[in-house]
């Protein structure tokens, strides 16, 4: 048996439960973007020296497999989708609160690129925000999505941003957007 089934050569793919749709279907774009996020997080984890951040990232990646499978399972499928539960979102919220309590962590916008590991997490954050936007488009098009999926991605993008800041603080690297030559409004929770 080969993974090269040739079934997708015509531009169709199979959803969970065997339902065939166009590879351009918004549902496919949605779970495909979550897959991309998982991969980018895997790269960030592979270069991260902080054991705790690596562990948290791996836990998140495992949850993202469930989340992607949830999005890949249409209501008409005979297969039951894995669920994202409120506790999954709460876990991320708890991590956000834990990390943002770090002294000097949340003081300004950050300028990506001051630290390699943090920059990898910045890339993951932007992919996470794109995944979130894709889910919103899918919902607005009439696609059924569990509200915990959107809440999870929203919380996750905040957490990934904090991972980058934590790595910078631990490395003694400053990435603040504002300095003596670049004044302006400071960071705000409204972002």
C-alpha positions as CSV (number, residue, x, y, z in Angstrom):
1,X,0.0,0.0,0.0
2,X,1.4,3.4,-1.0
3,X,0.5,6.9,0.2
4,X,0.5,7.9,-3.5
5,X,-3.1,6.8,-4.2
6,X,-3.5,9.1,-7.2
7,X,-7.1,9.9,-5.9
8,X,-6.1,13.5,-5.5
9,X,-4.8,13.9,-9.1
10,X,-8.1,15.5,-10.2
11,X,-8.1,18.1,-7.5
12,X,-10.3,16.3,-5.1
13,X,-9.5,15.1,-1.6
14,X,-11.2,13.0,1.1
15,X,-12.6,14.4,4.3
16,X,-12.9,12.3,7.4
17,X,-15.6,9.8,6.8
18,X,-14.7,9.4,3.1
19,X,-16.6,12.4,1.7
20,X,-14.8,13.8,-1.4
21,X,-14.5,17.5,-2.0
22,X,-12.4,20.0,-4.0
23,X,-9.0,20.7,-2.6
24,X,-10.0,24.4,-2.9
25,X,-12.9,23.8,-0.5
26,X,-12.8,26.3,2.4
27,X,-13.0,23.4,4.9
28,X,-9.8,21.9,3.4
29,X,-8.2,25.4,3.5
30,X,-9.1,25.7,7.2
31,X,-7.8,22.4,8.4
32,X,-4.8,22.7,6.0
33,X,-3.8,26.0,7.7
34,X,-4.0,24.3,11.1
35,X,-1.7,21.6,9.7
36,X,0.7,24.3,8.5
37,X,0.6,25.8,12.0
38,X,1.4,22.5,13.6
39,X,4.4,22.1,11.3
40,X,5.7,25.6,12.0
41,X,5.3,25.0,15.7
42,X,7.3,21.7,15.2
43,X,10.1,23.7,13.7
44,X,10.1,26.2,16.5
45,X,10.1,23.4,19.0
46,X,13.0,21.7,17.2
47,X,15.3,24.7,17.8
48,X,14.0,25.8,21.2
49,X,16.4,25.2,24.1
50,X,13.9,25.9,26.8
51,X,12.7,22.5,27.9
52,X,9.4,23.8,29.4
53,X,8.4,25.7,26.2
54,X,9.3,22.6,24.1
55,X,7.1,20.5,26.3
56,X,4.2,23.0,26.1
57,X,4.6,23.2,22.4
58,X,4.5,19.5,21.9
59,X,1.3,19.3,24.0
60,X,-0.2,22.1,21.8
61,X,0.8,20.2,18.6
62,X,-1.0,17.1,19.8
63,X,-4.1,19.2,20.5
64,X,-3.8,20.8,17.1
65,X,-4.1,17.3,15.5
66,X,-7.4,16.9,17.3
67,X,-8.5,20.4,16.2
68,X,-7.6,19.8,12.6
69,X,-9.4,16.5,12.6
70,X,-12.4,18.2,14.1
71,X,-12.4,20.7,11.2
72,X,-11.9,17.9,8.6
73,X,-15.0,16.0,9.8
74,X,-18.2,17.3,8.1
75,X,-21.5,16.9,9.9
76,X,-22.7,14.4,7.3
77,X,-19.7,12.1,8.1
78,X,-20.5,8.8,9.9
79,X,-17.3,9.4,11.9
80,X,-17.5,11.4,15.1
81,X,-15.0,14.3,15.2
82,X,-12.6,14.6,18.0
83,X,-13.6,17.5,20.2
84,X,-11.9,20.6,21.6
85,X,-13.2,21.1,25.1
86,X,-13.4,24.2,27.3
87,X,-10.6,22.7,29.4
88,X,-8.3,22.8,26.4
89,X,-8.9,26.5,26.1
90,X,-8.6,27.0,29.9
91,X,-5.2,25.3,29.9
92,X,-3.9,27.8,27.4
93,X,-5.4,30.7,29.4
94,X,-3.7,29.4,32.5
95,X,-0.3,29.3,30.6
96,X,-0.9,32.8,29.3
97,X,-1.4,34.1,32.9
98,X,1.6,32.2,34.2
99,X,4.0,33.4,31.5
100,X,2.8,37.0,31.3
101,X,3.5,37.3,35.1
102,X,7.3,37.2,34.2
103,X,8.9,40.5,35.1
104,X,9.7,42.6,32.0
105,X,7.9,40.3,29.6
106,X,5.0,42.5,28.5
107,X,6.3,46.0,28.2
108,X,6.0,46.9,24.5
109,X,5.4,45.6,21.0
110,X,8.1,43.3,19.9
111,X,10.2,43.6,16.7
112,X,10.6,40.0,15.4
113,X,14.1,38.8,14.7
114,X,16.2,39.7,17.8
115,X,16.4,36.0,18.8
116,X,16.3,33.0,16.5
117,X,14.1,30.8,18.7
118,X,11.7,33.6,19.4
119,X,11.6,34.5,15.7
120,X,10.5,30.9,14.9
121,X,7.6,31.3,17.4
122,X,6.7,34.7,15.8
123,X,6.3,32.9,12.4
124,X,4.1,30.3,14.2
125,X,2.0,33.1,15.7
126,X,1.3,34.7,12.3
127,X,0.3,31.3,10.9
128,X,-1.9,30.8,14.0
129,X,-3.6,34.1,13.3
130,X,-4.2,33.1,9.7
131,X,-5.7,29.8,10.8
132,X,-8.0,31.8,13.1
133,X,-9.0,34.1,10.2
134,X,-9.6,31.0,8.0
135,X,-11.9,29.4,10.6
136,X,-13.8,32.7,10.8
137,X,-14.3,32.7,7.1
138,X,-15.5,29.1,7.2
139,X,-18.0,30.0,10.0
140,X,-19.2,33.0,8.1
141,X,-19.7,30.9,5.0
142,X,-22.0,28.7,7.0
143,X,-19.6,26.0,8.0
144,X,-20.4,24.5,11.4
145,X,-17.5,24.9,13.9
146,X,-17.4,24.2,17.6
147,X,-16.9,27.6,19.4
148,X,-14.0,26.1,21.4
149,X,-12.0,25.7,18.1
150,X,-12.0,29.4,17.5
151,X,-11.4,30.2,21.2
152,X,-8.5,27.8,21.2
153,X,-6.8,29.4,18.2
154,X,-7.3,32.9,19.6
155,X,-5.8,32.0,22.9
156,X,-3.0,30.0,21.2
157,X,-1.8,33.0,19.2
158,X,-1.5,35.0,22.4
159,X,0.4,32.2,24.0
160,X,2.8,31.7,21.1
161,X,3.6,35.5,21.2
162,X,4.4,35.1,24.9
163,X,6.6,32.1,24.2
164,X,8.7,34.3,22.0
165,X,8.9,37.0,24.7
166,X,9.8,34.5,27.4
167,X,12.6,33.1,25.3
168,X,14.0,36.6,24.7
169,X,13.8,37.6,28.4
170,X,15.6,34.4,29.4
171,X,18.3,35.0,26.7
172,X,18.7,38.7,27.9
173,X,17.6,39.9,24.4
174,X,15.5,43.0,24.0
175,X,13.1,43.2,21.1
176,X,11.0,46.2,22.1
177,X,9.7,48.2,19.2
178,X,10.2,51.5,20.9
179,X,13.6,52.9,21.8
180,X,15.1,56.4,22.2
181,X,15.0,57.0,18.4
182,X,11.6,55.5,17.8
183,X,9.1,57.0,20.2
184,X,5.4,56.4,20.1
185,X,2.5,54.8,21.8
186,X,3.4,51.9,24.0
187,X,2.1,48.4,23.8
188,X,-1.5,48.0,24.7
189,X,-3.7,45.1,25.7
190,X,-6.1,46.2,22.9
191,X,-3.9,44.5,20.3
